[in-house]
Amino acid sequence: MKVSRKWIDPFEEMSDEEFDEHVDKLFAARPATVAVSLRIAPGLLSRLKRQAARSGVRYQTFMKGILEAGVSRLERTDSRSSRQATQRKRPTRKVS
C-alpha cells in the first residue's frame, strides 16, 4: 500500500525578497571555480570515468577530488621537508 505524504514547502513562510536573499547567500558561499581544458590519454579518461561511476559521482567531480588530495599530499610533504631542512641548519647549543 502506497502512503502519500503532503509536501511541506520549507520556504513557504518567506517573502520573495527573503527567498532571493537566501538563494544569493547560498550561491555566494560556493567556492569560485575556473573552467580549464585538459588533454589526457583516452585510456586514462576511461579509467577515471569507471572509478567515478564506482564512487557514484560525476567524473569531473572525481578528478577535482583526486587533484585536491594529490596537491594537499604534496604540500604536506613539502612542508615536512622544509621543516626538516630548517632543523638541520640550526646550530645546536650546549647547555651547561
DASUL-V175000 format. One record per residue. N is the residue number from 1. BURIAL is b if it has 9 or more other ideal C-beta (glycine too) atoms within 8 Angstrom, else e. Layout:
# DASUL-V175000
n=N burial=BURIAL
n=N burial=BURIAL
This chain:
# DASUL-V175000
n=1 burial=e
n=2 burial=e
n=3 burial=e
n=4 burial=e
n=5 burial=e
n=6 burial=e
n=7 burial=e
n=8 burial=e
n=9 burial=e
n=10 burial=e
n=11 burial=e
n=12 burial=e
n=13 burial=e
n=14 burial=e
n=15 burial=e
n=16 burial=e
n=17 burial=e
n=18 burial=e
n=19 burial=b
n=20 burial=e
n=21 burial=e
n=22 burial=b
n=23 burial=e
n=24 burial=e
n=25 burial=e
n=26 burial=e
n=27 burial=e
n=28 burial=e
n=29 burial=e
n=30 burial=e
n=31 burial=e
n=32 burial=e
n=33 burial=e
n=34 burial=e
n=35 burial=e
n=36 burial=e
n=37 burial=e
n=38 burial=e
n=39 burial=e
n=40 burial=e
n=41 burial=e
n=42 burial=e
n=43 burial=e
n=44 burial=e
n=45 burial=b
n=46 burial=e
n=47 burial=e
n=48 burial=b
n=49 burial=b
n=50 burial=e
n=51 burial=b
n=52 burial=b
n=53 burial=e
n=54 burial=e
n=55 burial=e
n=56 burial=e
n=57 burial=e
n=58 burial=e
n=59 burial=b
n=60 burial=e
n=61 burial=b
n=62 burial=b
n=63 burial=b
n=64 burial=e
n=65 burial=b
n=66 burial=b
n=67 burial=e
n=68 burial=e
n=69 burial=e
n=70 burial=e
n=71 burial=e
n=72 burial=e
n=73 burial=e
n=74 burial=e
n=75 burial=e
n=76 burial=e
n=77 burial=e
n=78 burial=e
n=79 burial=e
n=80 burial=e
n=81 burial=e
n=82 burial=e
n=83 burial=e
n=84 burial=e
n=85 burial=e
n=86 burial=e
n=87 burial=e
n=88 burial=e
n=89 burial=e
n=90 burial=e
n=91 burial=e
n=92 burial=e
n=93 burial=e
n=94 burial=e
n=95 burial=e
n=96 burial=e
